[in-house]
């Protein structure tokens, strides 16, 4: 420091020292918790199966009521599913495969009326 002013090298040294101090004080990031639908999608299981095995999967209950929301740590779910695969899952069955959703097919109205155009296409009945 010359004449009461910081030199660029001094500023750089202070900045590096601050970065090191902050780096040492940073808490480890907490894992993002997943809801039942996200667990089902990520691990290819049915959402109902996730609810049925919530305790074995390490569910965190948000609230105390019978319908308390559930959240799951992905690492705990991975460990629990590995235990199920290895036959150590406290007698729990392996995850059920995801069910395919059933889409209803639209029925013809049977009125013989022309339908409104959909995306520029008109009915030619």
C-alpha positions in Angstrom: 0.0 0.0 0.0 1.5 3.3 -1.1 0.1 6.6 0.0 -3.0 5.2 1.6 -4.3 3.5 -1.5 -4.5 -0.2 -2.3 -2.4 -1.5 -5.2 -4.0 -4.0 -7.6 -1.9 -6.8 -6.2 -3.2 -6.0 -2.7 -6.8 -6.1 -3.9 -6.2 -9.4 -5.7 -4.6 -10.9 -2.5 -7.6 -9.7 -0.4 -10.1 -11.2 -2.9 -8.3 -14.5 -2.9 -8.3 -14.6 0.9 -12.0 -13.8 1.1 -12.8 -16.6 -1.4 -10.8 -19.1 0.6 -12.6 -18.0 3.8 -16.0 -18.4 2.2 -15.1 -21.7 0.6 -14.2 -23.1 4.1 -17.5 -21.8 5.6 -19.9 -23.2 2.9 -22.2 -25.9 4.3 -22.6 -29.0 2.2 -25.6 -28.7 -0.2 -28.6 -30.6 1.0 -30.1 -33.1 -1.4 -33.4 -32.1 -3.1 -36.2 -34.2 -1.8 -38.5 -35.9 -4.3 -42.3 -36.4 -4.1 -43.9 -39.8 -4.8 -44.6 -39.0 -8.4 -40.9 -38.0 -9.0 -39.7 -41.2 -7.2 -42.0 -43.3 -9.4 -40.8 -41.6 -12.6 -37.1 -41.7 -11.7 -37.0 -45.3 -10.5 -39.6 -46.7 -13.0 -42.1 -47.9 -10.3 -45.8 -47.4 -9.8 -46.7 -44.4 -7.6 -49.0 -46.6 -5.5 -46.0 -48.9 -4.8 -44.0 -45.8 -3.6 -46.8 -45.0 -1.1 -47.1 -48.6 0.0 -43.4 -48.8 0.7 -42.9 -45.2 1.9 -41.4 -46.2 5.3 -38.9 -48.7 3.7 -37.9 -46.0 1.2 -37.1 -43.5 4.0 -40.0 -41.2 3.5 -40.0 -37.8 5.3 -43.5 -36.8 6.4 -44.4 -33.2 6.1 -47.0 -32.8 8.8 -48.6 -35.2 11.3 -52.0 -35.9 9.9 -53.1 -39.1 8.0 -52.6 -37.3 4.7 -49.2 -35.7 5.5 -47.2 -35.1 2.3 -44.3 -37.4 1.7 -40.8 -36.5 0.5 -37.9 -38.9 -0.4 -34.2 -38.5 -0.4 -33.1 -40.0 -3.7 -30.0 -41.6 -2.2 -32.0 -43.4 0.5 -34.5 -44.6 -2.2 -31.6 -45.9 -4.2 -30.2 -47.8 -1.2 -33.6 -49.2 -0.3 -34.3 -50.4 -3.9 -30.8 -52.0 -3.9 -31.7 -53.8 -0.7 -35.0 -55.0 -2.2 -33.1 -56.3 -5.2 -30.6 -58.1 -3.0 -33.4 -59.8 -1.1 -32.8 -57.8 2.1 -35.9 -55.6 1.9 -37.6 -56.9 5.0 -39.8 -59.2 3.0 -40.9 -56.4 0.7 -41.5 -57.4 -2.9 -39.5 -55.9 -5.7 -40.9 -52.7 -7.2 -43.9 -53.2 -9.4 -43.4 -52.1 -13.0 -45.1 -48.9 -13.9 -48.6 -49.2 -15.2 -49.4 -47.7 -18.6 -52.1 -45.1 -18.4 -55.3 -46.0 -20.2 -56.5 -43.3 -22.5 -60.1 -43.3 -23.4 -60.9 -43.2 -27.1 -63.5 -40.6 -28.1 -66.8 -42.0 -29.1 -68.5 -40.9 -32.3 -71.5 -38.6 -31.5 -73.7 -40.5 -33.9 -75.7 -37.3 -34.6 -74.5 -36.8 -38.1 -73.7 -33.2 -37.4 -70.5 -31.7 -38.8 -67.9 -31.2 -36.1 -66.0 -28.0 -35.5 -62.6 -27.8 -37.3 -59.6 -29.0 -35.3 -56.3 -27.3 -36.2 -57.7 -26.4 -39.6 -59.1 -29.9 -40.4 -62.8 -30.2 -41.0 -64.9 -33.3 -40.8 -66.0 -34.9 -44.1 -68.8 -37.0 -42.8 
